[in-house]
Amino acid sequence: RQRQDPWLRLQEQVQRRLAGLGVQVNGHDAPRARAARVRQVLGPTGHEMAALLEALELARYGRQARTRIDRQWWAQFQAAAGRARPQTGARQVHA
């Protein structure tokens, strides 16, 4: 049985969730780059999601990096995604 890296699995989940909101990101994009795309496409309604993505990057790559991501992170991200809405008239630019 093959195991998938939990970090990669989370990144794929994030990418699918963002695509559902019209935010196109590449699989290799770091959370900080994804946060910038969220702000670009969703504007102010994506602020909470962008902040969570930046926190995820710090949790993974920052000085106090952890080997495991907080289990609550995905639930918080999902809730923020449910509140986010694309800006009216926003251009859908693919990364």
Summary of the structure (lengths in Angstrom):
residues: 95
radius of gyration: 13.2
end to end distance: 34.0
largest distance: 46.5
contacts: 248
relative contact order: 0.19
helix: 61%
strand: 0%
